[in-house]
Amino acid sequence: MTEESPEVPQSYEMVSVRRTEPPPGAEGTNWYRYVISFGGSNNIQGCRQGNLNVVTGAVEEIVAQLNERHRGKHGRVHLVPTPKQTPKKN
């Protein structure tokens, strides 16, 4: 017998949050570039303004929402049909 490891579902993960220059057309200071990875080879990159703690928290929230949406596509909801009622006869 061969023992198979259970399939681990892929999920989004925060890879990095680093200080950067403002994106073109943006003003202000305290800009951070973040990278979110899915499956190791697919990355989402973005910029956000704020202090490191605020930006990190916002990116963690984005990651949580992406994972929730991703997992929802795999039958998260279990629908159970309700029996139809037949009309009563007098």
Secondary structure by P-SEA (a helix, b strand, c coil): ccccccbbbbbbbbcbbbbbcccccccccbbbbbbbbccccbbbbbcccccaaaaaaaaaaaaaaaaaaaaaacccbbbbbccccccccc
